[in-house]
Protein backbone atom coordinates (compact mmCIF):
# COMPACT_ATOMS: atom_id res chain seq x y z
CA UNK A 1 0.00 0.00 0.00
CA UNK A 2 1.43 3.36 -1.03
CA UNK A 3 1.76 6.09 1.63
CA UNK A 4 -1.08 8.60 1.73
CA UNK A 5 -0.67 11.57 -0.58
CA UNK A 6 1.55 9.79 -3.12
CA UNK A 7 0.86 10.06 -6.84
CA UNK A 8 -0.23 6.45 -6.91
CA UNK A 9 -3.07 7.07 -4.45
CA UNK A 10 -4.19 10.40 -5.85
CA UNK A 11 -3.99 9.54 -9.54
CA UNK A 12 -5.13 5.94 -9.72
CA UNK A 13 -6.55 4.55 -6.48
CA UNK A 14 -8.38 1.76 -8.35
CA UNK A 15 -5.11 -0.06 -8.86
CA UNK A 16 -5.21 -1.30 -5.26
CA UNK A 17 -8.29 -3.38 -6.05
CA UNK A 18 -6.66 -5.42 -8.79
CA UNK A 19 -5.24 -8.82 -7.83
CA UNK A 20 -1.90 -8.25 -9.56
CA UNK A 21 -1.35 -5.03 -7.66
CA UNK A 22 -1.32 -6.88 -4.37
CA UNK A 23 1.96 -8.49 -5.35
CA UNK A 24 5.17 -6.74 -6.37
CA UNK A 25 5.71 -6.08 -10.07
CA UNK A 26 9.35 -6.26 -11.05
CA UNK A 27 10.97 -4.62 -14.06
CA UNK A 28 14.48 -4.92 -15.46
CA UNK A 29 15.54 -2.00 -17.64
CA UNK A 30 18.17 -2.93 -20.22
CA UNK A 31 20.43 -0.46 -22.08
CA UNK A 32 20.15 2.00 -19.21
CA UNK A 33 21.56 5.46 -19.95
CA UNK A 34 22.15 8.41 -17.62
CA UNK A 35 19.25 10.36 -19.13
CA UNK A 36 16.89 7.55 -18.05
CA UNK A 37 17.45 8.72 -14.47
CA UNK A 38 15.63 11.99 -15.21
CA UNK A 39 12.17 10.58 -15.93
CA UNK A 40 11.89 6.86 -16.68
CA UNK A 41 13.64 5.29 -13.69
CA UNK A 42 11.91 7.53 -11.11
CA UNK A 43 8.52 6.82 -12.71
CA UNK A 44 9.09 3.07 -12.67
CA UNK A 45 10.29 3.14 -9.06
CA UNK A 46 7.32 5.21 -7.98
CA UNK A 47 4.88 2.77 -9.54
CA UNK A 48 6.60 -0.56 -8.89
CA UNK A 49 8.60 0.23 -5.78
CA UNK A 50 12.30 1.04 -5.70
CA UNK A 51 13.30 -2.51 -4.78
CA UNK A 52 11.53 -3.94 -7.82
CA UNK A 53 13.24 -1.90 -10.55
CA UNK A 54 16.64 -2.99 -11.79
CA UNK A 55 18.66 -0.92 -14.27
CA UNK A 56 21.34 -2.57 -16.39
CA UNK A 57 23.67 -0.58 -18.67
CA UNK A 58 24.20 -3.42 -21.14
CA UNK A 59 21.80 -4.34 -23.89
CA UNK A 60 19.59 -7.41 -23.94
CA UNK A 61 21.13 -10.29 -25.90
CA UNK A 62 21.26 -14.04 -25.61
CA UNK A 63 24.37 -13.58 -23.44
CA UNK A 64 22.76 -11.08 -21.04
CA UNK A 65 19.19 -12.38 -20.78
CA UNK A 66 19.88 -14.06 -17.42
CA UNK A 67 20.45 -10.61 -15.90
CA UNK A 68 16.69 -10.11 -16.02
CA UNK A 69 16.33 -12.73 -13.30
CA UNK A 70 12.70 -13.46 -12.57
CA UNK A 71 11.44 -10.00 -13.52
CA UNK A 72 7.87 -9.94 -14.72
CA UNK A 73 8.76 -7.30 -17.31
CA UNK A 74 11.80 -6.11 -19.22
CA UNK A 75 12.08 -2.58 -20.60
CA UNK A 76 13.98 -2.43 -23.89
CA UNK A 77 15.40 0.16 -26.27
CA UNK A 78 16.05 0.22 -30.01
CA UNK A 79 19.13 -2.02 -30.18
CA UNK A 80 18.14 -4.64 -27.62
CA UNK A 81 17.65 -8.10 -29.11
CA UNK A 82 14.38 -9.90 -28.38
CA UNK A 83 14.49 -12.75 -30.87
CA UNK A 84 12.89 -16.16 -30.35
CA UNK A 85 15.85 -17.56 -28.43
CA UNK A 86 15.97 -14.62 -26.03
CA UNK A 87 12.19 -14.53 -25.59
CA UNK A 88 12.11 -18.25 -24.82
CA UNK A 89 14.64 -17.73 -22.03
CA UNK A 90 12.77 -14.69 -20.71
CA UNK A 91 9.54 -16.67 -20.62
CA UNK A 92 11.21 -19.51 -18.72
CA UNK A 93 12.43 -16.91 -16.18
CA UNK A 94 8.89 -15.64 -15.65
CA UNK A 95 8.75 -12.61 -17.94
CA UNK A 96 5.26 -11.77 -19.23
CA UNK A 97 5.70 -8.25 -20.56
CA UNK A 98 8.08 -6.52 -22.97
CA UNK A 99 8.07 -2.74 -22.52
CA UNK A 100 9.53 -0.95 -25.55
CA UNK A 101 10.48 2.61 -24.71
CA UNK A 102 10.37 3.58 -28.38
CA UNK A 103 7.98 3.31 -31.33
CA UNK A 104 9.76 0.73 -33.50
CA UNK A 105 9.45 -2.99 -32.83
CA UNK A 106 11.64 -4.52 -35.55
CA UNK A 107 13.97 -5.89 -32.84
CA UNK A 108 11.25 -8.11 -31.34
CA UNK A 109 10.08 -11.45 -32.73
CA UNK A 110 6.37 -10.76 -32.34
CA UNK A 111 5.32 -14.19 -33.53
CA UNK A 112 7.48 -15.86 -30.88
CA UNK A 113 6.20 -13.43 -28.24
CA UNK A 114 2.64 -14.42 -29.10
CA UNK A 115 3.42 -18.12 -28.89
CA UNK A 116 5.02 -17.59 -25.47
CA UNK A 117 2.13 -15.43 -24.24
CA UNK A 118 4.41 -12.43 -23.72
CA UNK A 119 2.69 -9.10 -24.23
CA UNK A 120 4.69 -6.49 -26.18
CA UNK A 121 3.80 -2.85 -25.60
CA UNK A 122 5.51 0.19 -27.05
CA UNK A 123 5.50 3.99 -26.93
CA UNK A 124 4.01 4.80 -30.34
CA UNK A 125 4.19 8.59 -30.13
CA UNK A 126 6.50 10.12 -27.54
CA UNK A 127 7.27 13.33 -29.42
CA UNK A 128 7.13 13.27 -33.19
CA UNK A 129 8.17 16.92 -33.05
CA UNK A 130 11.52 15.96 -31.49
CA UNK A 131 12.46 13.71 -34.41
CA UNK A 132 10.99 15.98 -37.09
CA UNK A 133 12.83 19.02 -35.74
CA UNK A 134 16.07 17.03 -35.61
CA UNK A 135 15.61 16.03 -39.25
CA UNK A 136 15.30 19.69 -40.24
CA UNK A 137 18.26 20.62 -38.01
CA UNK A 138 20.41 18.01 -39.75
CA UNK A 139 19.25 19.26 -43.14
CA UNK A 140 20.28 22.82 -42.33
CA UNK A 141 23.57 21.66 -40.82
CA UNK A 142 24.60 19.72 -43.92
CA UNK A 143 23.32 22.29 -46.44
CA UNK A 144 24.96 25.27 -44.71
CA UNK A 145 28.07 23.33 -43.63
CA UNK A 146 27.59 24.39 -40.01
CA UNK A 147 29.89 21.76 -38.39
CA UNK A 148 32.76 22.76 -40.68
CA UNK A 149 32.17 26.47 -40.00
CA UNK A 150 32.00 25.87 -36.25
CA UNK A 151 35.26 23.91 -36.21
CA UNK A 152 37.05 26.59 -38.24
CA UNK A 153 36.06 29.39 -35.89
CA UNK A 154 37.06 27.31 -32.86
CA UNK A 155 40.57 27.26 -34.37
CA UNK A 156 40.44 31.02 -35.06
CA UNK A 157 40.04 30.40 -38.77
CA UNK A 158 37.46 32.94 -39.89
CA UNK A 159 37.63 32.19 -43.61
CA UNK A 160 34.27 31.36 -45.20
CA UNK A 161 35.76 29.97 -48.38
CA UNK A 162 34.18 26.65 -49.31
CA UNK A 163 31.16 27.13 -47.05
CA UNK A 164 28.69 27.92 -49.81
CA UNK A 165 25.28 26.35 -49.30
CA UNK A 166 21.96 26.79 -51.06
CA UNK A 167 18.46 28.04 -50.34
CA UNK A 168 15.90 25.40 -49.40
CA UNK A 169 13.24 27.71 -50.80
CA UNK A 170 12.33 26.71 -54.33
CA UNK A 171 13.70 23.17 -54.03
CA UNK A 172 11.81 19.92 -54.57
CA UNK A 173 11.40 18.01 -51.32
CA UNK A 174 10.52 14.33 -50.98
CA UNK A 175 9.16 12.87 -47.73
CA UNK A 176 9.56 9.10 -47.66
CA UNK A 177 7.00 7.96 -45.08
CA UNK A 178 4.22 10.34 -44.03
CA UNK A 179 3.14 9.08 -40.61
CA UNK A 180 3.26 11.40 -37.60
CA UNK A 181 6.95 12.28 -37.90
CA UNK A 182 6.96 12.55 -41.69
CA UNK A 183 3.85 14.75 -41.61
CA UNK A 184 5.36 17.15 -39.07
CA UNK A 185 8.63 17.25 -41.01
CA UNK A 186 6.64 18.15 -44.12
CA UNK A 187 4.78 20.88 -42.23
CA UNK A 188 8.06 22.44 -41.10
CA UNK A 189 9.70 22.19 -44.52
CA UNK A 190 6.65 23.62 -46.25
CA UNK A 191 7.41 26.84 -44.38
CA UNK A 192 10.66 27.14 -46.36
CA UNK A 193 8.66 27.47 -49.60
CA UNK A 194 9.61 24.40 -51.67
CA UNK A 195 8.63 24.42 -55.34
CA UNK A 196 7.22 20.90 -54.94
CA UNK A 197 6.42 18.80 -51.89
CA UNK A 198 6.24 15.08 -52.66
CA UNK A 199 5.41 12.11 -50.49
CA UNK A 200 5.53 8.34 -50.76
CA UNK A 201 3.71 6.05 -48.34
CA UNK A 202 1.64 2.88 -48.53
CA UNK A 203 -0.97 4.77 -46.47
CA UNK A 204 -1.33 8.32 -47.89
CA UNK A 205 -2.26 10.99 -45.36
CA UNK A 206 -5.23 13.26 -46.01
CA UNK A 207 -3.58 15.88 -43.80
CA UNK A 208 -0.49 15.83 -46.00
CA UNK A 209 -2.60 16.10 -49.13
CA UNK A 210 -4.38 19.09 -47.60
CA UNK A 211 -1.07 20.91 -47.15
CA UNK A 212 -0.30 20.43 -50.83
CA UNK A 213 1.73 17.25 -50.78
CA UNK A 214 1.69 15.25 -54.00
CA UNK A 215 1.92 11.49 -53.54
CA UNK A 216 4.19 9.85 -56.10
CA UNK A 217 5.94 6.55 -56.69
CA UNK A 218 9.22 5.80 -54.94
CA UNK A 219 11.01 6.06 -58.27
CA UNK A 220 9.60 9.50 -59.06
CA UNK A 221 10.38 10.78 -55.58
CA UNK A 222 13.99 9.65 -55.95
CA UNK A 223 14.30 11.12 -59.47
CA UNK A 224 12.73 14.50 -58.77
CA UNK A 225 13.75 15.40 -55.22
CA UNK A 226 16.54 17.81 -54.34
CA UNK A 227 16.06 16.82 -50.68
CA UNK A 228 14.84 13.44 -49.38
CA UNK A 229 13.89 12.91 -45.74
CA UNK A 230 13.27 9.31 -44.63
CA UNK A 231 10.56 8.47 -42.09
CA UNK A 232 9.30 4.96 -42.88
CA UNK A 233 9.36 2.12 -40.32
CA UNK A 234 11.76 -0.77 -40.79
CA UNK A 235 10.07 -3.88 -42.19
CA UNK A 236 11.37 -6.58 -44.54
CA UNK A 237 9.72 -4.67 -47.38
CA UNK A 238 11.48 -1.39 -46.47
CA UNK A 239 14.92 -2.84 -45.70
CA UNK A 240 17.45 -0.96 -47.90
CA UNK A 241 14.63 1.02 -49.50
CA UNK A 242 17.46 3.41 -50.30
CA UNK A 243 20.07 1.26 -52.00
CA UNK A 244 22.03 0.79 -55.20
CA UNK A 245 19.06 1.07 -57.57
CA UNK A 246 17.26 3.98 -55.88
CA UNK A 247 20.53 5.91 -55.48
CA UNK A 248 21.10 5.62 -59.24
CA UNK A 249 17.81 7.43 -59.82
CA UNK A 250 18.72 10.44 -57.67
CA UNK A 251 20.10 13.78 -58.73
CA UNK A 252 23.89 14.05 -58.31
CA UNK A 253 23.53 16.84 -55.73
CA UNK A 254 20.69 15.26 -53.71
CA UNK A 255 20.58 15.75 -49.93
CA UNK A 256 19.53 12.64 -47.97
CA UNK A 257 18.34 12.80 -44.35
CA UNK A 258 17.63 9.67 -42.27
CA UNK A 259 16.29 9.94 -38.71
CA UNK A 260 14.23 6.73 -38.82
CA UNK A 261 16.10 3.38 -38.86
CA UNK A 262 19.58 2.56 -40.11
CA UNK A 263 18.50 -0.55 -42.00
CA UNK A 264 16.41 1.54 -44.38
CA UNK A 265 19.59 2.65 -46.13
CA UNK A 266 22.32 0.47 -47.63
CA UNK A 267 25.41 1.99 -46.01
CA UNK A 268 27.85 0.37 -48.45
CA UNK A 269 25.88 1.76 -51.39
CA UNK A 270 26.05 5.20 -49.77
CA UNK A 271 29.84 4.99 -49.58
CA UNK A 272 30.06 4.07 -53.26
CA UNK A 273 27.72 6.90 -54.27
CA UNK A 274 29.62 9.44 -52.17
CA UNK A 275 32.94 8.34 -53.67
CA UNK A 276 31.47 8.94 -57.12
CA UNK A 277 30.17 12.40 -56.14
CA UNK A 278 26.57 11.29 -56.69
CA UNK A 279 25.32 12.66 -53.35
CA UNK A 280 25.44 16.34 -52.46
CA UNK A 281 25.09 15.77 -48.74
CA UNK A 282 24.09 13.10 -46.24
CA UNK A 283 22.92 13.46 -42.63
CA UNK A 284 21.99 10.45 -40.51
CA UNK A 285 20.97 10.00 -36.91
CA UNK A 286 20.90 6.23 -37.39
CA UNK A 287 23.24 3.67 -38.90
CA UNK A 288 22.63 0.17 -40.20
CA UNK A 289 25.15 -1.46 -37.85
CA UNK A 290 24.85 0.98 -34.96
CA UNK A 291 24.13 -1.47 -32.14
CA UNK A 292 27.81 -2.09 -31.34
CA UNK A 293 28.71 1.59 -31.10
CA UNK A 294 25.81 3.98 -30.58
CA UNK A 295 25.07 4.97 -26.97
CA UNK A 296 28.64 4.00 -25.98
CA UNK A 297 31.89 5.93 -25.65
CA UNK A 298 34.26 4.26 -28.11
CA UNK A 299 36.79 7.08 -28.20
CA UNK A 300 39.52 5.03 -26.52
CA UNK A 301 39.07 1.96 -28.73
CA UNK A 302 40.31 0.85 -32.13
CA UNK A 303 37.25 1.46 -34.27
CA UNK A 304 36.41 -1.69 -36.19
CA UNK A 305 33.57 -0.59 -38.47
CA UNK A 306 35.17 0.23 -41.82
CA UNK A 307 31.92 1.40 -43.43
CA UNK A 308 31.07 3.86 -40.66
CA UNK A 309 34.69 5.08 -40.59
CA UNK A 310 34.52 5.71 -44.33
CA UNK A 311 31.23 7.58 -44.03
CA UNK A 312 32.67 9.79 -41.29
CA UNK A 313 35.60 10.67 -43.54
CA UNK A 314 33.46 12.48 -46.13
CA UNK A 315 33.29 16.27 -45.81
CA UNK A 316 29.60 16.32 -46.78
CA UNK A 317 28.38 13.75 -44.27
CA UNK A 318 27.01 14.40 -40.77
CA UNK A 319 26.27 11.49 -38.43
CA UNK A 320 24.77 11.75 -34.96
CA UNK A 321 24.32 8.85 -32.56
CA UNK A 322 20.54 8.24 -32.54
CA UNK A 323 19.68 11.31 -30.49
CA UNK A 324 16.71 12.64 -32.47
CA UNK A 325 14.26 11.53 -29.77
CA UNK A 326 16.30 13.07 -26.96
CA UNK A 327 14.24 16.00 -25.68
CA UNK A 328 12.84 16.57 -22.20
CA UNK A 329 9.31 16.41 -23.57
CA UNK A 330 9.92 13.09 -25.31
CA UNK A 331 11.62 11.51 -22.29
CA UNK A 332 8.76 12.53 -20.03
CA UNK A 333 6.17 11.11 -22.42
CA UNK A 334 8.14 7.87 -22.74
CA UNK A 335 8.10 7.46 -18.96
CA UNK A 336 4.38 8.22 -18.66
CA UNK A 337 3.39 5.86 -21.44
CA UNK A 338 5.65 3.08 -20.17
CA UNK A 339 4.08 3.23 -16.72
CA UNK A 340 0.61 3.32 -18.28
CA UNK A 341 1.51 0.23 -20.30
CA UNK A 342 2.34 -1.55 -17.04
CA UNK A 343 -0.92 -0.43 -15.46
CA UNK A 344 -2.97 -1.60 -18.45
CA UNK A 345 -1.21 -4.97 -18.47
CA UNK A 346 -1.77 -5.49 -14.75
CA UNK A 347 -5.46 -4.66 -15.16
CA UNK A 348 -5.83 -6.90 -18.20
CA UNK A 349 -6.83 -3.96 -20.38
CA UNK A 350 -6.62 -3.91 -24.16
CA UNK A 351 -4.20 -1.23 -25.33
CA UNK A 352 -3.52 0.41 -28.66
CA UNK A 353 0.14 0.34 -27.62
CA UNK A 354 0.26 -3.45 -27.76
CA UNK A 355 1.87 -4.87 -30.89
CA UNK A 356 1.35 -8.37 -32.22
CA UNK A 357 2.64 -10.41 -35.14
CA UNK A 358 1.83 -8.61 -38.39
CA UNK A 359 2.36 -11.70 -40.57
CA UNK A 360 4.34 -9.71 -43.17
CA UNK A 361 1.64 -7.03 -43.48
CA UNK A 362 3.21 -3.59 -43.23
CA UNK A 363 1.86 -0.97 -40.86
CA UNK A 364 1.58 2.75 -41.57
CA UNK A 365 4.60 4.97 -41.07
CA UNK A 366 4.89 6.53 -37.62
C-alpha positions in Angstrom: 0.0 0.0 0.0 1.4 3.4 -1.0 1.8 6.1 1.6 -1.1 8.6 1.7 -0.7 11.6 -0.6 1.6 9.8 -3.1 0.9 10.1 -6.8 -0.2 6.5 -6.9 -3.1 7.1 -4.5 -4.2 10.4 -5.8 -4.0 9.5 -9.5 -5.1 5.9 -9.7 -6.6 4.5 -6.5 -8.4 1.8 -8.3 -5.1 -0.1 -8.9 -5.2 -1.3 -5.3 -8.3 -3.4 -6.1 -6.7 -5.4 -8.8 -5.2 -8.8 -7.8 -1.9 -8.3 -9.6 -1.4 -5.0 -7.7 -1.3 -6.9 -4.4 2.0 -8.5 -5.4 5.2 -6.7 -6.4 5.7 -6.1 -10.1 9.3 -6.3 -11.0 11.0 -4.6 -14.1 14.5 -4.9 -15.5 15.5 -2.0 -17.6 18.2 -2.9 -20.2 20.4 -0.5 -22.1 20.1 2.0 -19.2 21.6 5.5 -19.9 22.2 8.4 -17.6 19.3 10.4 -19.1 16.9 7.6 -18.0 17.5 8.7 -14.5 15.6 12.0 -15.2 12.2 10.6 -15.9 11.9 6.9 -16.7 13.6 5.3 -13.7 11.9 7.5 -11.1 8.5 6.8 -12.7 9.1 3.1 -12.7 10.3 3.1 -9.1 7.3 5.2 -8.0 4.9 2.8 -9.5 6.6 -0.6 -8.9 8.6 0.2 -5.8 12.3 1.0 -5.7 13.3 -2.5 -4.8 11.5 -3.9 -7.8 13.2 -1.9 -10.5 16.6 -3.0 -11.8 18.7 -0.9 -14.3 21.3 -2.6 -16.4 23.7 -0.6 -18.7 24.2 -3.4 -21.1 21.8 -4.3 -23.9 19.6 -7.4 -23.9 21.1 -10.3 -25.9 21.3 -14.0 -25.6 24.4 -13.6 -23.4 22.8 -11.1 -21.0 19.2 -12.4 -20.8 19.9 -14.1 -17.4 20.4 -10.6 -15.9 16.7 -10.1 -16.0 16.3 -12.7 -13.3 12.7 -13.5 -12.6 11.4 -10.0 -13.5 7.9 -9.9 -14.7 8.8 -7.3 -17.3 11.8 -6.1 -19.2 12.1 -2.6 -20.6 14.0 -2.4 -23.9 15.4 0.2 -26.3 16.0 0.2 -30.0 19.1 -2.0 -30.2 18.1 -4.6 -27.6 17.6 -8.1 -29.1 14.4 -9.9 -28.4 14.5 -12.8 -30.9 12.9 -16.2 -30.4 15.8 -17.6 -28.4 16.0 -14.6 -26.0 12.2 -14.5 -25.6 12.1 -18.2 -24.8 14.6 -17.7 -22.0 12.8 -14.7 -20.7 9.5 -16.7 -20.6 11.2 -19.5 -18.7 12.4 -16.9 -16.2 8.9 -15.6 -15.7 8.7 -12.6 -17.9 5.3 -11.8 -19.2 5.7 -8.2 -20.6 8.1 -6.5 -23.0 8.1 -2.7 -22.5 9.5 -1.0 -25.5 10.5 2.6 -24.7 10.4 3.6 -28.4 8.0 3.3 -31.3 9.8 0.7 -33.5 9.5 -3.0 -32.8 11.6 -4.5 -35.5 14.0 -5.9 -32.8 11.2 -8.1 -31.3 10.1 -11.5 -32.7 6.4 -10.8 -32.3 5.3 -14.2 -33.5 7.5 -15.9 -30.9 6.2 -13.4 -28.2 2.6 -14.4 -29.1 3.4 -18.1 -28.9 5.0 -17.6 -25.5 2.1 -15.4 -24.2 4.4 -12.4 -23.7 2.7 -9.1 -24.2 4.7 -6.5 -26.2 3.8 -2.8 -25.6 5.5 0.2 -27.0 5.5 4.0 -26.9 4.0 4.8 -30.3 4.2 8.6 -30.1 6.5 10.1 -27.5 7.3 13.3 -29.4 7.1 13.3 -33.2 8.2 16.9 -33.0 11.5 16.0 -31.5 12.5 13.7 -34.4 11.0 16.0 -37.1 12.8 19.0 -35.7 16.1 17.0 -35.6 15.6 16.0 -39.2 15.3 19.7 -40.2 18.3 20.6 -38.0 20.4 18.0 -39.8 19.3 19.3 -43.1 20.3 22.8 -42.3 23.6 21.7 -40.8 24.6 19.7 -43.9 23.3 22.3 -46.4 25.0 25.3 -44.7 28.1 23.3 -43.6 27.6 24.4 -40.0 29.9 21.8 -38.4 32.8 22.8 -40.7 32.2 26.5 -40.0 32.0 25.9 -36.2 35.3 23.9 -36.2 37.0 26.6 -38.2 36.1 29.4 -35.9 37.1 27.3 -32.9 40.6 27.3 -34.4 40.4 31.0 -35.1 40.0 30.4 -38.8 37.5 32.9 -39.9 37.6 32.2 -43.6 34.3 31.4 -45.2 35.8 30.0 -48.4 34.2 26.7 -49.3 31.2 27.1 -47.1 28.7 27.9 -49.8 25.3 26.4 -49.3 22.0 26.8 -51.1 18.5 28.0 -50.3 15.9 25.4 -49.4 13.2 27.7 -50.8 12.3 26.7 -54.3 13.7 23.2 -54.0 11.8 19.9 -54.6 11.4 18.0 -51.3 10.5 14.3 -51.0 9.2 12.9 -47.7 9.6 9.1 -47.7 7.0 8.0 -45.1 4.2 10.3 -44.0 3.1 9.1 -40.6 3.3 11.4 -37.6 6.9 12.3 -37.9 7.0 12.5 -41.7 3.8 14.8 -41.6 5.4 17.1 -39.1 8.6 17.3 -41.0 6.6 18.1 -44.1 4.8 20.9 -42.2 8.1 22.4 -41.1 9.7 22.2 -44.5 6.7 23.6 -46.3 7.4 26.8 -44.4 10.7 27.1 -46.4 8.7 27.5 -49.6 9.6 24.4 -51.7 8.6 24.4 -55.3 7.2 20.9 -54.9 6.4 18.8 -51.9 6.2 15.1 -52.7 5.4 12.1 -50.5 5.5 8.3 -50.8 3.7 6.1 -48.3 1.6 2.9 -48.5 -1.0 4.8 -46.5 -1.3 8.3 -47.9 -2.3 11.0 -45.4 -5.2 13.3 -46.0 -3.6 15.9 -43.8 -0.5 15.8 -46.0 -2.6 16.1 -49.1 -4.4 19.1 -47.6 -1.1 20.9 -47.1 -0.3 20.4 -50.8 1.7 17.2 -50.8 1.7 15.3 -54.0 1.9 11.5 -53.5 4.2 9.9 -56.1 5.9 6.5 -56.7 9.2 5.8 -54.9 11.0 6.1 -58.3 9.6 9.5 -59.1 10.4 10.8 -55.6 14.0 9.6 -56.0 14.3 11.1 -59.5 12.7 14.5 -58.8 13.7 15.4 -55.2 16.5 17.8 -54.3 16.1 16.8 -50.7 14.8 13.4 -49.4 13.9 12.9 -45.7 13.3 9.3 -44.6 10.6 8.5 -42.1 9.3 5.0 -42.9 9.4 2.1 -40.3 11.8 -0.8 -40.8 10.1 -3.9 -42.2 11.4 -6.6 -44.5 9.7 -4.7 -47.4 11.5 -1.4 -46.5 14.9 -2.8 -45.7 17.4 -1.0 -47.9 14.6 1.0 -49.5 17.5 3.4 -50.3 20.1 1.3 -52.0 22.0 0.8 -55.2 19.1 1.1 -57.6 17.3 4.0 -55.9 20.5 5.9 -55.5 21.1 5.6 -59.2 17.8 7.4 -59.8 18.7 10.4 -57.7 20.1 13.8 -58.7 23.9 14.0 -58.3 23.5 16.8 -55.7 20.7 15.3 -53.7 20.6 15.8 -49.9 19.5 12.6 -48.0 18.3 12.8 -44.4 17.6 9.7 -42.3 16.3 9.9 -38.7 14.2 6.7 -38.8 16.1 3.4 -38.9 19.6 2.6 -40.1 18.5 -0.5 -42.0 16.4 1.5 -44.4 19.6 2.6 -46.1 22.3 0.5 -47.6 25.4 2.0 -46.0 27.8 0.4 -48.5 25.9 1.8 -51.4 26.1 5.2 -49.8 29.8 5.0 -49.6 30.1 4.1 -53.3 27.7 6.9 -54.3 29.6 9.4 -52.2 32.9 8.3 -53.7 31.5 8.9 -57.1 30.2 12.4 -56.1 26.6 11.3 -56.7 25.3 12.7 -53.4 25.4 16.3 -52.5 25.1 15.8 -48.7 24.1 13.1 -46.2 22.9 13.5 -42.6 22.0 10.4 -40.5 21.0 10.0 -36.9 20.9 6.2 -37.4 23.2 3.7 -38.9 22.6 0.2 -40.2 25.1 -1.5 -37.8 24.9 1.0 -35.0 24.1 -1.5 -32.1 27.8 -2.1 -31.3 28.7 1.6 -31.1 25.8 4.0 -30.6 25.1 5.0 -27.0 28.6 4.0 -26.0 31.9 5.9 -25.6 34.3 4.3 -28.1 36.8 7.1 -28.2 39.5 5.0 -26.5 39.1 2.0 -28.7 40.3 0.8 -32.1 37.2 1.5 -34.3 36.4 -1.7 -36.2 33.6 -0.6 -38.5 35.2 0.2 -41.8 31.9 1.4 -43.4 31.1 3.9 -40.7 34.7 5.1 -40.6 34.5 5.7 -44.3 31.2 7.6 -44.0 32.7 9.8 -41.3 35.6 10.7 -43.5 33.5 12.5 -46.1 33.3 16.3 -45.8 29.6 16.3 -46.8 28.4 13.7 -44.3 27.0 14.4 -40.8 26.3 11.5 -38.4 24.8 11.8 -35.0 24.3 8.9 -32.6 20.5 8.2 -32.5 19.7 11.3 -30.5 16.7 12.6 -32.5 14.3 11.5 -29.8 16.3 13.1 -27.0 14.2 16.0 -25.7 12.8 16.6 -22.2 9.3 16.4 -23.6 9.9 13.1 -25.3 11.6 11.5 -22.3 8.8 12.5 -20.0 6.2 11.1 -22.4 8.1 7.9 -22.7 8.1 7.5 -19.0 4.4 8.2 -18.7 3.4 5.9 -21.4 5.7 3.1 -20.2 4.1 3.2 -16.7 0.6 3.3 -18.3 1.5 0.2 -20.3 2.3 -1.6 -17.0 -0.9 -0.4 -15.5 -3.0 -1.6 -18.4 -1.2 -5.0 -18.5 -1.8 -5.5 -14.8 -5.5 -4.7 -15.2 -5.8 -6.9 -18.2 -6.8 -4.0 -20.4 -6.6 -3.9 -24.2 -4.2 -1.2 -25.3 -3.5 0.4 -28.7 0.1 0.3 -27.6 0.3 -3.5 -27.8 1.9 -4.9 -30.9 1.4 -8.4 -32.2 2.6 -10.4 -35.1 1.8 -8.6 -38.4 2.4 -11.7 -40.6 4.3 -9.7 -43.2 1.6 -7.0 -43.5 3.2 -3.6 -43.2 1.9 -1.0 -40.9 1.6 2.7 -41.6 4.6 5.0 -41.1 4.9 6.5 -37.6 
